[in-house]
């Protein structure tokens, strides 16, 4: 899938902490694959954040969620997202938005990234039923030993042990 303007594979860069990776994140990746050749799911290492799950557990979790999809690559990076996207050869960055506040925040970052690198940002609105899903909400549910299935990727039962094992 190449366009007349782009004779190389079209790579989208989707970055986040993904602590943990939710059904909403999965939806963004799958929907993005409809218009690009490859999606790089990139876990950013932010020293200001204290994730619940280790980097290795999050990488493995996302790799297993997309084990059936060779067009999804999973990496980690340190530093600016836009620099990591450029290193991956990305033609765009992808962000999910759930609310007007999300959009305003992401728009500001998109302007910065475009000015810094020329890489555009594509924003996908959360689908109905995914608007209320957040990693923060899922972490709260984990602390309460609640049912996570409505919030986790398809076939989550196969992969959930990766995350929960990391907590022991």
C-alpha positions as CSV (number, residue, x, y, z in Angstrom):
1,X,0.0,0.0,0.0
2,X,1.9,3.0,-1.2
3,X,0.7,6.3,-2.6
4,X,2.1,8.2,-5.5
5,X,3.7,10.6,-3.0
6,X,5.2,7.8,-1.0
7,X,7.0,4.9,-2.7
8,X,8.0,3.3,0.6
9,X,5.9,1.5,3.2
10,X,3.6,3.8,5.2
11,X,4.5,3.4,8.9
12,X,2.4,4.8,11.7
13,X,3.9,5.4,15.1
14,X,1.6,4.9,18.1
15,X,3.3,5.7,21.4
16,X,2.3,5.6,25.0
17,X,3.1,4.2,28.4
18,X,0.5,1.4,27.9
19,X,0.4,0.5,31.6
20,X,-1.5,-1.6,30.8
21,X,-2.4,-1.9,27.1
22,X,-6.2,-1.7,26.9
23,X,-9.0,-2.6,24.4
24,X,-9.1,1.0,23.4
25,X,-5.4,0.9,22.5
26,X,-5.9,-2.3,20.5
27,X,-8.8,-0.6,18.6
28,X,-6.5,2.3,17.6
29,X,-3.9,-0.1,16.3
30,X,-6.4,-2.2,14.3
31,X,-8.1,0.8,12.9
32,X,-4.8,2.4,11.9
33,X,-3.9,-0.8,10.0
34,X,-6.7,0.0,7.6
35,X,-4.8,2.9,6.1
36,X,-1.1,2.1,6.6
37,X,1.3,-0.8,5.9
38,X,2.7,-1.1,9.4
39,X,2.1,0.2,12.9
40,X,4.9,0.6,15.4
41,X,3.5,0.4,18.9
42,X,6.2,2.2,21.0
43,X,6.4,2.2,24.8
44,X,7.9,5.4,25.9
45,X,10.2,5.3,28.9
46,X,9.3,8.3,31.0
47,X,11.4,8.7,34.2
48,X,8.6,10.8,35.7
49,X,6.1,8.0,35.6
50,X,6.2,5.0,37.9
51,X,4.4,2.2,35.9
52,X,2.7,-0.6,37.6
53,X,4.1,-3.2,35.2
54,X,7.6,-3.6,34.0
55,X,8.7,-2.5,30.6
56,X,9.4,-6.2,29.6
57,X,6.0,-7.3,30.7
58,X,4.3,-4.5,28.7
59,X,6.4,-5.3,25.6
60,X,5.6,-9.0,25.9
61,X,1.9,-8.3,26.5
62,X,1.5,-6.2,23.4
63,X,3.6,-8.6,21.2
64,X,1.2,-11.4,22.2
65,X,-1.9,-9.4,21.6
66,X,-0.7,-8.9,18.0
67,X,1.1,-12.2,17.5
68,X,-1.3,-12.9,14.6
69,X,-0.6,-9.5,12.9
70,X,2.9,-9.3,11.3
71,X,2.3,-5.6,10.4
72,X,2.5,-4.6,14.1
73,X,5.9,-4.0,15.6
74,X,6.5,-3.4,19.3
75,X,9.4,-1.4,20.6
76,X,10.5,0.8,23.5
77,X,12.3,4.1,23.3
78,X,13.8,6.8,25.5
79,X,13.5,10.4,24.6
80,X,11.2,12.4,22.4
81,X,8.4,10.4,20.6
82,X,8.9,12.4,17.4
83,X,12.6,11.5,17.3
84,X,11.7,7.8,17.8
85,X,9.1,8.0,15.1
86,X,11.6,9.5,12.6
87,X,14.1,6.7,13.4
88,X,11.4,4.1,12.6
89,X,10.7,5.8,9.3
90,X,7.2,6.7,10.3
91,X,5.1,8.9,8.0
92,X,2.7,9.8,10.8
93,X,2.1,9.5,14.5
94,X,-1.3,8.2,15.7
95,X,-3.1,9.2,18.8
96,X,-6.4,8.2,20.3
97,X,-8.7,10.8,21.7
98,X,-11.6,10.2,24.1
99,X,-12.8,13.7,24.9
100,X,-12.4,17.4,23.9
101,X,-9.8,17.8,26.6
102,X,-7.8,14.9,25.0
103,X,-8.1,16.5,21.6
104,X,-6.8,19.9,22.8
105,X,-3.8,18.3,24.5
106,X,-3.0,16.1,21.5
107,X,-3.4,19.0,19.1
108,X,-0.8,21.0,20.9
109,X,1.7,18.1,20.8
110,X,0.8,17.4,17.1
111,X,1.7,21.1,16.3
112,X,5.0,20.8,18.1
113,X,5.9,17.4,16.5
114,X,5.0,18.7,13.0
115,X,7.1,21.9,13.5
116,X,10.0,19.9,14.8
117,X,10.0,17.1,12.3
118,X,7.4,17.5,9.6
119,X,5.7,14.3,10.8
120,X,1.9,14.7,10.9
121,X,-0.4,13.3,13.6
122,X,-3.5,11.4,12.9
123,X,-6.1,11.4,15.7
124,X,-8.7,8.7,16.0
125,X,-11.7,9.2,18.2
126,X,-12.5,6.4,20.6
127,X,-15.4,4.3,19.5
128,X,-18.6,4.1,21.6
129,X,-18.0,1.6,24.3
130,X,-14.3,2.5,24.5
131,X,-14.6,6.2,25.5
132,X,-14.4,5.3,29.2
133,X,-11.5,2.9,29.0
134,X,-8.3,4.1,30.4
135,X,-5.1,2.5,31.7
136,X,-5.7,4.3,35.0
137,X,-9.1,2.8,35.3
138,X,-7.8,-0.7,34.6
139,X,-5.0,-0.3,37.2
140,X,-7.7,0.6,39.7
141,X,-9.7,-2.4,38.8
142,X,-6.6,-4.6,39.2
143,X,-6.1,-3.3,42.7
144,X,-9.7,-4.3,43.5
145,X,-9.4,-7.8,41.9
146,X,-12.3,-6.8,39.6
147,X,-13.2,-8.4,36.3
148,X,-10.9,-6.8,33.6
149,X,-12.4,-8.5,30.6
150,X,-14.5,-5.6,29.4
151,X,-11.4,-3.4,29.2
152,X,-8.7,-5.7,27.9
153,X,-7.8,-6.8,24.4
154,X,-9.5,-9.8,22.7
155,X,-8.4,-13.1,24.1
156,X,-7.1,-11.3,27.2
157,X,-7.4,-14.4,29.3
158,X,-4.5,-15.9,27.3
159,X,-2.3,-12.9,28.0
160,X,-3.4,-11.5,31.3
161,X,-1.1,-13.8,33.3
162,X,1.9,-11.8,31.8
163,X,0.7,-8.7,33.5
164,X,-0.4,-10.2,36.8
165,X,2.7,-12.3,37.1
166,X,4.7,-9.0,37.0
167,X,2.9,-7.8,40.1
168,X,4.0,-10.7,42.3
